[in-house]
Amino acid sequence: MKKENPAYEEAAFTIIDENENPGVANKYDYFLVPTYYINGEKVHEGIASKEIVENILKEAILNSEK
């Protein structure tokens, strides 16, 4: 998606693997993976379509500008 829209490069994100980093993963409230958070607030949990991921990226970029 970054190739399709270079603006998405602005969205910083961290991937936390619950098997590799259980201590970090356990700090978050989730049941399904992937789960997406913006500034600590859960915005989506479970399978996400491309449209959902794009909306999450857009929201993350808007939140980073505040």
C-alpha positions as MATLAB code, in Angstrom:
seq = 'MKKENPAYEEAAFTIIDENENPGVANKYDYFLVPTYYINGEKVHEGIASKEIVENILKEAILNSEK';
ca = [
       0.000    0.000    0.000;
       2.949    2.317    0.540;
       3.782    1.966   -3.160;
       0.225    2.927   -4.072;
       0.137    5.921   -1.746;
       3.439    7.398   -0.511;
       1.522    9.341    2.183;
       1.273    6.069    4.098;
       5.025    6.303    4.699;
       4.128    8.867    7.369;
       2.263    6.274    9.436;
       4.618    4.841   12.032;
       3.668    1.457   13.388;
       5.029   -1.345   15.523;
       4.303   -5.015   15.018;
       4.231   -6.993   18.248;
       4.457  -10.762   17.863;
       2.703  -12.312   20.852;
       4.971  -15.373   20.677;
       8.195  -13.375   20.549;
       7.141  -10.615   22.966;
       4.432  -11.985   25.279;
       5.247   -9.441   27.996;
       4.514   -6.562   25.652;
       1.514   -8.253   24.002;
      -0.090   -8.959   27.381;
      -0.256   -5.224   28.072;
      -2.912   -4.908   25.360;
      -6.563   -5.944   25.390;
      -7.090   -8.227   22.406;
      -8.583  -11.600   21.565;
      -8.018  -11.818   17.817;
      -4.990  -10.964   15.737;
      -4.196   -8.759   14.090;
      -5.423   -6.005   16.364;
      -4.772   -2.388   15.479;
      -4.299    0.439   17.968;
      -3.820    4.138   17.433;
      -2.335    6.004   20.391;
      -3.266    3.109   22.681;
      -6.899    2.960   21.543;
      -8.096   -0.215   19.813;
      -9.495    0.652   16.384;
      -9.888   -2.798   14.819;
      -9.543   -6.426   15.846;
      -9.375   -9.461   13.576;
      -9.065   -9.941    9.856;
      -8.923   -6.622    8.044;
      -9.666   -5.902    4.415;
      -7.404   -3.614    2.429;
     -10.017   -0.871    2.851;
      -9.984   -1.254    6.635;
      -6.175   -1.111    6.770;
      -6.172    1.993    4.556;
      -8.676    3.675    6.874;
      -6.527    2.777    9.880;
      -3.438    4.241    8.194;
      -5.319    7.433    7.315;
      -6.553    7.768   10.894;
      -3.043    7.162   12.249;
      -1.628    9.870    9.997;
      -4.342   12.330   11.075;
      -3.683   11.539   14.737;
       0.056   12.041   14.312;
      -0.572   15.552   12.975;
      -2.445   16.628   16.124;
];
